[in-house]
Amino acid sequence: MDRVISVSFGEIALKAGNRKYFEDKLIKQMRKAMSGITYEKIYKEQGKIYIEAAEENFPQIINRLKKVFGLVYISPCIRIEKDFEEIKKASIEAAKEKMESGNITTFKVDTNRGDKNFPMKSPEMSREIGGVILNNFNDLTVDVHKPDFYLYIDIKQYAYIYTVKVKGYGGLPLGTNGKGLLLLSGGIDSPVAGFMMARRGVEINAVHYHSYPFTSERAEEKVKDLALILSRYIGPIKIYSVNIINIQKEINKNCPADEMTILSRRFMMRIAERIAVENNYQALITGESLGQVASQTIHGLNVTNRSVNLPVFRPLIGFDKVDIIKIAKDIETFETSILPYEDCCTVFLPKHPVTKPKVEDIEESEKALNIEELMEDTMKNMKIYTIS
Amino acid sequence: MIYLDNCATTKPRKEVVDKMIDVLTNDYGNPSSLHRLGFHAEKKVKEAREIIANFLEVESKEIYFTSGGTESNNIAIQSIAKKYSRKGKHLITTVFEHPSILNVFRHLEQDGFTVTILDVDKNGYIDLDLLSDAIKEDTILVSIIHVNNEIGALQNIKGIKDVINKSVAKPILHVDGIQSFGKVDFSLKALGVDTYSFSGHKVYGPKGIGGLYISKELKLNPIVFGGGQESGLRSGTENVPGIMGLGEAVRILSTNSNSEAQKAYELKIYLANKILNEIKDVKINTSLDNTSSPYILSVTFKNTRGEVLLHYLEEKDIFISTSSACSSNGTNKSHVLKSIGLSNDDIEGTIRICLSYEISKEDIDYTVEQIKYAVKDIRSIIGR
């Protein structure tokens, strides 16, 4: 009886022609996630990936793999030769281990026969093994609708027995969907937005805007902390840190007060686009959610959008704040996001920001500014950090 | 660099650092050990205790070493409350205290004590008539901050003690001396203070060391138990390098404290007048006579933000402090500034400048010049 970890992946299985490409990307990401942990080997077998490793390393491996996008379930398994007697023994062992977690009275056997040459058909195997379990455990009964646990039997090259399915994040392997530049503030939303696009396979780097000395150096530190948390899922992150205080001062001096936020946002988008083009990112990513603040009305987003040509992904656009917070807590960025350092948006917050800006009006206001010069001066002082 | 945040902490004197390196290198014994190395360490601790006792004009056995001001305040208040709770459960303090006092009182309230929190007037002083009225027959403790850490107001401890002496209950008087120790001249015995807390790192000593004076008339019980060090009041192996560092800092203060305070006072007046003369719409929150610490000046620059001003100055290597933490969302406003009647907008624009013996007139000139520039720039942006 050997112990291995099995990994199942969801959507990749559907990508018929590109399947091998996705699988290889996924294995690459898994290897990265497990770096520093000893394991024997990784192999593919009929739609799943298996890892051979010492059993004491299983918890650590599973913990790391949970954060790899593209994985749906991770299971510690018993691997045996596909021989009925062996399968019987392993099933009793697996059930015994499961019983130790306590308070378990019902079960169901679920067999998946990948090797169609194996003589016993799936229902037959389930029935037989079910009988074996009932004979060995007096406290257990079968419940086919809502069992306390499933005993899974996969019959392939080998037979695999398991009772635990640890949920992964799903999605697609990192790097299978190009590169995106995330506008990362210190708030709750933007790290979640980055996470969600990364889960769709987008490689993420970030641009951060601050207004020192109107914001604290601690605010930038907070963004680095957030990037570090994100990097657990997506690997090293580059942060382009840009001080836009001079742009804000110029807007403040020359443009209507109520347009402060929207004009700043347009500059942020333009700078992000320039960084993206220079560094080969194919999209911008923001944490905007429709109607959440004045600049995120449909009119505001429209005006912001018009400042750039690259596609802007807004994965949170239809999310309520509570749902965003739920994800932020789940990916452990929430605690850091709520630390009270001002980000650059709050300093120049107008008392009554425009909620229905018109593109013509905003473009008219921008005529008072030398956009190109401001951008160049601002980007000259950009700092780049790599967080990992 | 011009360091003007000396209420938060100070730069240890060179003599202090040298002394500590020496102790860490050579006298690393545990004072409780029976061998010679331990005995050496014990003697060093004794020497430091004597230096501090002499400085405060009290007896050595009345000085206890702790990890700092917060612990000293905790030991004093918790221990007094517990010990005298049979006599009464009423405690008095002010709105003007440091969190290491106020939060202990809040905790004691949950344990069934009642707490009267006295207001202060617009200069930060308590009204002695109010104190007199507040003392009931079951009052066991009055705790007062000697020098307030945000605006520098120096309380009239003598007057407070007189009120206590005239009362029937005669509660114990605890004085939080973290900002007054080594900075203002006074005599614990003459003032009739029962317990007095102080800290090492506010007087050019190291962090992690402080002390508590407990009048020998008073026997307090520990709140943390262990090996019985510090006459049983504060168990735990003595922080010998810290104690020696503090001892060295106080040894220097014994000769320098009055001249240093005089110099600081003159600079403070110079600074205040320069700000008033050169910058418009300013409010000085600290009194400029001898009723406040010579080292502390709280100033409100209307229509600015203290934190932004702080960052402007740090770019010029000048370090000051705001009285309130970041408060764009209206939380965390300084309770001290609120209690002397500052509006929320004024609290936002308030900074605290805390001098040290190292500051020169040139430093002040440069600082005011930079404040002037920064205030003008910030106002041009915020004041729209």
Contacts between the chains, C-beta under 8 A, distances in Angstrom:
chain1	res1	chain2	res2	distance
A	212	B	311	6.3
A	213	B	308	6.0
A	213	B	311	3.2
A	213	B	312	4.9
A	213	B	314	7.4
A	213	B	315	6.0
A	214	B	308	5.2
A	214	B	311	7.2
A	214	B	381	7.9
A	215	B	311	7.8
A	216	B	307	6.9
A	216	B	311	6.6
A	216	B	326	7.1
A	217	B	311	7.9
A	249	B	381	6.2
A	252	B	381	5.7
A	252	B	384	6.7
A	257	B	384	6.1
A	340	B	325	7.3
A	340	B	326	5.6
A	340	B	329	7.5
A	340	B	331	7.7
A	340	B	332	7.3
A	341	B	326	6.3
A	342	B	307	8.0
A	342	B	326	5.7
A	342	B	328	5.2
A	346	B	328	4.8
A	347	B	308	7.8
A	347	B	328	7.5
A	348	B	381	7.9
